[in-house]
Amino acid sequence: MRHINGAHVLAYVGLNDTYNVANFLRHFQRANQIFTVAEWKRIHEIGPDAGGAACREVIAWAIQDIQAEARVGNIGSSLELALMEQVCRLRGSIGTLYDYAYQPIPVSNSAAAVQALLAALTALSTLRAARDCAWLISLSAAAPPV
């Protein structure tokens, strides 16, 4: 769950100059402790302000989280497949945002990314970490329908 939240934040940080490490990512990390110290270091090695590489890395971590939960039996194979599908859908929506880098973010694509993220979070709600994403639900209320 935290990696999906982190990917969502990193998507906007790498997208253009509006949100960056100094004015957004650092504050978000301090307030929510989404990333471990080692993860935070890795994200900075990649360069979160320099495009989508850090976001894609964190999405890969989210996929690894799902696989780990399935391996230890916390989720079944059908839920694992559904979660993987939603994370890949989120990755596609974020990729669409990068198609418009350094241009105003189209509202429809922004809303699509939020909706894909909410779908992924809904699927993940069976995991105990669902309470960590309450802030995202307030975002969906502000997003216009697609």
C-alpha positions as CSV (number, residue, x, y, z in Angstrom):
1,M,0.0,0.0,0.0
2,R,2.7,2.5,0.9
3,H,4.5,1.8,-2.3
4,I,1.4,2.6,-4.3
5,N,1.0,5.9,-2.4
6,G,4.7,6.6,-2.9
7,A,4.4,5.9,-6.7
8,H,1.4,8.3,-6.9
9,V,3.4,11.1,-5.2
10,L,6.6,10.4,-7.3
11,A,4.5,10.5,-10.5
12,Y,3.8,14.2,-9.9
13,V,7.3,15.0,-8.6
14,G,9.0,13.8,-11.8
15,L,6.3,15.1,-14.2
16,N,7.3,18.8,-14.3
17,D,8.6,21.6,-12.1
18,T,5.3,22.3,-10.3
19,Y,5.9,19.6,-7.6
20,N,9.5,18.7,-6.7
21,V,11.5,17.2,-3.9
22,A,11.9,20.5,-2.0
23,N,8.2,21.7,-2.1
24,F,6.3,18.4,-2.1
25,L,8.2,15.0,-1.8
26,R,10.3,15.8,1.3
27,H,7.2,17.3,3.1
28,F,5.1,14.3,2.2
29,Q,7.8,11.8,3.4
30,R,8.2,13.6,6.7
31,A,4.5,13.7,7.3
32,N,3.8,10.1,6.2
33,Q,7.0,8.1,6.4
34,I,6.0,6.2,3.2
35,F,9.6,5.1,2.4
36,T,12.2,3.4,4.6
37,V,15.6,5.0,4.9
38,A,17.1,2.6,2.3
39,E,14.2,3.3,-0.1
40,W,14.5,7.0,0.4
41,K,18.2,6.8,-0.5
42,R,17.5,4.7,-3.6
43,I,14.9,7.1,-4.8
44,H,17.4,10.0,-4.5
45,E,20.0,7.9,-6.3
46,I,17.6,7.6,-9.2
47,G,16.7,11.3,-9.1
48,P,12.9,11.8,-8.5
49,D,12.9,15.3,-10.1
50,A,14.3,13.9,-13.4
51,G,11.4,12.0,-14.9
52,G,9.5,8.9,-14.2
53,A,12.3,6.5,-13.3
54,A,11.8,6.8,-9.5
55,C,8.1,6.3,-9.9
56,R,8.5,3.2,-12.0
57,E,11.0,1.8,-9.5
58,V,8.5,2.2,-6.7
59,I,5.8,0.6,-8.8
60,A,8.1,-2.4,-9.2
61,W,8.4,-2.5,-5.4
62,A,4.6,-2.5,-5.2
63,I,4.5,-5.6,-7.5
64,Q,7.1,-7.3,-5.3
65,D,5.0,-6.5,-2.3
66,I,2.0,-8.2,-3.9
67,Q,4.1,-11.2,-4.8
68,A,5.5,-11.5,-1.3
69,E,2.0,-11.4,0.2
70,A,0.9,-14.2,-2.1
71,R,4.0,-16.3,-1.3
72,V,3.3,-16.2,2.4
73,G,-0.4,-16.9,1.9
74,N,-1.9,-13.6,2.9
75,I,-3.6,-13.3,-0.4
76,G,-4.9,-15.9,-2.8
77,S,-3.9,-16.2,-6.5
78,S,-7.1,-14.5,-7.8
79,L,-6.5,-11.5,-5.6
80,E,-2.9,-11.5,-6.5
81,L,-3.8,-11.3,-10.2
82,A,-6.4,-8.6,-9.6
83,L,-3.9,-6.5,-7.6
84,M,-1.3,-6.9,-10.3
85,E,-3.8,-5.9,-12.9
86,Q,-4.7,-2.7,-11.0
87,V,-1.0,-1.8,-10.4
88,C,-0.3,-2.2,-14.1
89,R,-3.3,-0.1,-14.9
90,L,-2.0,2.6,-12.5
91,R,1.4,2.4,-14.3
92,G,-0.3,2.9,-17.6
93,S,-2.3,5.9,-16.3
94,I,0.9,7.5,-14.9
95,G,2.6,6.8,-18.2
96,T,-0.1,8.7,-19.9
97,L,0.6,11.7,-17.7
98,Y,4.2,11.6,-18.8
99,D,3.1,11.8,-22.4
100,Y,2.0,15.3,-21.5
101,A,5.2,16.3,-19.6
102,Y,5.8,20.0,-19.4
103,Q,2.3,20.8,-20.6
104,P,-0.7,21.5,-18.4
105,I,-2.0,18.2,-17.0
106,P,-5.3,17.4,-18.8
107,V,-8.0,17.1,-16.2
108,S,-9.3,13.9,-17.8
109,N,-5.9,12.2,-17.5
110,S,-5.4,13.4,-14.0
111,A,-8.8,12.1,-13.0
112,A,-8.1,8.8,-14.8
113,A,-4.9,8.4,-12.8
114,V,-6.7,9.1,-9.5
115,Q,-9.5,6.7,-10.4
116,A,-7.0,3.9,-11.4
117,L,-5.2,4.5,-8.1
118,L,-8.5,4.3,-6.2
119,A,-9.3,1.0,-8.0
120,A,-6.0,-0.4,-6.9
121,L,-6.5,0.8,-3.4
122,T,-10.0,-0.7,-3.3
123,A,-8.5,-4.0,-4.4
124,L,-5.8,-3.7,-1.7
125,S,-8.3,-2.9,1.0
126,T,-8.3,-6.5,2.0
127,L,-4.8,-5.9,3.3
128,R,-4.4,-4.3,6.7
129,A,-2.6,-1.2,5.4
130,A,-5.7,0.4,3.9
131,R,-5.9,2.9,6.7
132,D,-2.7,4.4,5.5
133,C,-4.4,5.8,2.4
134,A,-7.3,7.8,3.8
135,W,-5.8,11.0,2.4
136,L,-6.3,9.7,-1.1
137,I,-10.0,9.4,-0.8
138,S,-10.2,13.1,-0.3
139,L,-8.4,13.5,-3.7
140,S,-11.0,11.5,-5.5
141,A,-13.7,13.9,-4.4
142,A,-11.9,16.8,-6.1
143,A,-11.3,14.9,-9.3
144,P,-14.0,15.4,-12.0
145,P,-15.5,12.3,-13.5
146,V,-13.8,10.9,-16.6
